[in-house]
Amino acid sequence: MNFFTCFDGQGKVIARCQTTQEIEVLKKMGRPIEEVREMKKEEAVVCSLTGSPSDFNMDY
């Protein structure tokens, strides 16, 4: 399972997403996503242990 971290133009984390569809939804909502990086496996484990990556998205 792949997870992605979305960043704004200043390098701040906007959201953590599980699918590219979630990223597209955030873009349509007007989030200023400038960069998307796939999380390393050790980073993604934290998301899978703490719940859904959408739990980190304040706008969802």
N, C-alpha and C positions, 0 to 999 in steps of 0.2 A: 504494500500500500504506500502510495506517494503522498506527501504533504508539501504544501508550498507556503512560502512567506512572501507577503506583499509589502512593498516599501513605497513611501512617497518620495518626492524629489529631493528631500533633505536627508534621506536614508533612515527615516523613522519607520518602525513597523506599523502597518495599518491593520493587517489581518493575517491569520493563518488559515489556509483553506485546504480541503482534501481533493477537490476537483477543479479543473479549469473552468467548468460551468459556474462554480461558486465565484471564481475570480471575475468572470464576465458579468455576473449579477451585481457584484460590488461596483464594477466600472459603470454599469447602467444606472446605479444609484448615485453616481457622481463622485465616488471616492477617487482621489487623485493618485491612482496607482501608476508609478513610473517604472518599477522593476519588480519582477517576480523571480524568486529563486527556489529551486527544489531543496527541501530540507535534507540534511544528512540523516542516515538511518538512526543514529544515536539521538538526534534532535526529534525525529518523528516518533520515537518510542514514548517520549514525554506526552505528546498529543494523544496517542492511543491509550495511554494509562490514565490520563486525566479526563477523558471524554472526547466528544466530537471537537474537531478543530473550529467548528462554527461557534463553540462556546467562547472563543476568543474574539469573535467579531461583535463589537458593541452595537452595530447597526442592524444585526439580524434579529 
